[in-house]
Amino acid sequence: MPNNTETERYFVIEELTGEIRESDFKEWKLWMSRREYIADHRVDHTIISEAVWVMTVFVGYSRGEKPPLYFWTQVFGGALDESLWMSATRGEAKKAHWVAVDQCREIL
């Protein structure tokens, strides 16, 4: 992801409180490279079939949307491959995840 425009914003989750706070690119990149990334940042993961799954994660990146849309739900495989839902909160992200799962199951 590029890191040199005024609209891009980066966020991390505070380890002790779970609070989301804005950071700079350098801190975000280091934070995202941690080994614990998947466990800490995964909201949900659902396998629809051997070739189709849906994953929702905190990416900590915003293109300037207000509010920031730093939770992303994406479909991998199948007719909806690469479909993306972006959410501002963990709760919205969980809802988006299950919308994506339902849509994938309807197509199968």
Buried (B, 14 or more C-beta within 10 A) or exposed (E): EEEEEEEBBBBBBEEEEEEBEEBEBEBBBEBBEEEEBEEBBEBBEBEBEEEBBBBBBBBBBBEEEEEBBBBBBBBBBBEBEEBEBBBBEBEBBBBBBBEBBEBBEEEE
